Amino acid sequence: MRFEVLPGLPPYGPMAISFTENGAREHREGLVVRFHPRESEPWVGNFIGGLTPYNIVLEHPNKTHIIVVARGEACIVDPERRAVLDRVSFDVNQVIPVPSLRSVIFQGSTDFVAIRADNSGWISPRISWDGFRNVDIREAELFGEAFSSISEAWAPFKLDLLTGRCTNGIYEKDIGQPTIPRSISPPPVLPE
């Protein structure tokens, strides 16, 4: 195992590295993870996180980086450099690994983001007004139900996991305008 979630900040040893959107001035305990890099000493990260109760730590599809979701705030961590390389731009409610596609799917309240092993991916169009249920993956498609604030009902949709294109998204139907997915490019390589 290249990481382990700890029950809290260690009482001894080197200080944990704090990762927060608010910078170094924020001092509180978040999701605490010990990393075991291949080429350096273990270290502890303290991920303050966002506003939802969802926490998970998992291996990135590239088998080099680690994905940390702390209270809904997702980031990609390079354990060798002790650095956050990138962040997912919305509060995450669920993470769905799709090993057959070498991808990870992040579910938000209104849309989805996919990240592939090469750090490319897509951001789906807005599919729901607020929330999803009965999410299921079959081969390269995601099926589920999205909530409509207009009809106050759940409507089925289908999402292509290769392209991010959605069929029957209730948000698009309710506003009467087509929406399209956006591509994600790999982040630039950071200097050492």
N, C-alpha and C positions, 0 to 999 in steps of 0.2 A: 504494500500500500504506500503510495507516494504522499499521502496526507492523512490526517486524522482530525476529527472535530473534538475539541476539548470541552470539558464542562464549564470552564471559565479561564480567566487569565492566570498563567502560572505564578505562584507566589515567589519563585526564585528563578535565577538564571537571567539571560539577556532580556531586555524589555521587548514586548511585542511591538511589531510595526503596525501602526494604526492606519486603516484605509477608510476614508470618509469623503463625501462630496464637499463637506464644510472645511476641509483642511485640518492642519495640525492643532488648531485651537479647540477641537472637540475631543473631550476626554471622558469616555464612558465605555463600558464593556458591550461588545456586540457578539457576533458569531466568531468564536475563537478557533483558529485552524493551525495545526502544526504541519509544516511542509517538510518533506524529506527529499531534497534535491539530489540528483544523481552525482553532481560534481562539487557540492559544497556542504557545509554543516546544516543540520536542521534549524529551522527558524519558525517563529510564531507570528501569525497575522491576526489582527483584530479588525473585523469588518463590521463597522457600525450599522450600515444598512439603511433601508428605506422605511416605508410606512405599513407594509403588509406583514402578516405573520409567517410568510413562506421562507423557509431556509432549506438549502441543499448544497452539497459540495460533490462534484463529479469530475471525472476526467474529460478533457476536451477531446473531440474526435481526432485531433492531430496527434494524440498520445504524448504530447510535450507539455502542453499547458493544462491548467486546472480552471474549471468554472466554479465560481463561488456565488451563490445567491444568498444574501443576508437581508432578511426582512423585505424580500421582494426586489432588492437592488442587486442586479447581476453584473459581474465583472469577470474578465478573463485575466488570469494571473500567470505570470512566468515565474515559477518557483526558483529557477536558477538566478534570475536578476532581482528577485524580491520586489517585483513591480506589477502594477495593474497595466495591462496593455490596451484594454478597450472595455467599454461598458455598454450594456443594453439600455436603450433610451426610454424604457417605461418600467413601471412596477410589474414584476413577474408574479403570476399566480400559480404557474406550474411549469416544470421543465420536463420535456419528453425526449429521451435519447432515441435516435433511430439509427442503430448500428448498420443496418443494411444499406443505408444511404450515406453513411459516414457523416451524419448531421445530428444536431441538437435543435429541438424546437422549443421556443420560449412562448408561453401563452400569457398575454396580458388581459386586460378587461375588455378591449375592443378589437385587438388584432394579434397577429403572430409574427415572430421573427425566427428565421432559420440561420444557423451558422454551420458551415461545412468544415471539413478537416483543413482546407486551405484558407480558412477565415473569410471566404466569400460567402454569400448567402442572399437573402431577400427579406424585405419587410412587406407583409401582406397589406392589401388595402384595409381600411376599416371595415369590419364585417358585422360587428354588433354595436348596439347602442350602449350596452353595459352588461357584459358577462357572457359566459359560455357554460354549457352543460353537455353531458353525454359525449365527451370527446373520445374518439377512437381512431386508431391508425390501422389502415389495411394497405399493405404494400407501399406505394408512393402517394397515397391519398389520406387526408385527415377528414373525418366526418364528425359532425357535431350539430348542436343547436345553439343559435345566437338569439339574444333577447332584443325585442323591438319595443321601444318606449311608445311608439305610435299606437300599435295594436295591443300592447301589454301582453304579448304572447311570445312563445319560443318558436323559432323557425329553423328548419334544417338547412345546412350548407355543406359544401364540399370544397376542400382546399388541396390544390396540387402541391405536393411537397418538393417537387423539383423546380417549380417556377414561382410559387407564391400566388398564383392566380386562384381566385375564388369563384365558385359557381353558387348562385342563389344567396349571396350575402344580403341579409335583411336591411342593413344600413343603406347600401346602394339602392335597393328597391324603394325604401322609404323616402330617400331624398331625391330619387329620380335622376341621378347622374352616375355615369360609369366611373369606377375607381380602378386604378391599376397598381400592381405591386412595384416596389422600388428595389433595386439591386444594392447589395452591400459589397464594397471592395475591401480586400484585405488591408489592415492598417499598415502604415509605413513601418519599416524595420527600425527600431530604436537603436541609437548608438550605445555601445557598452561603456 
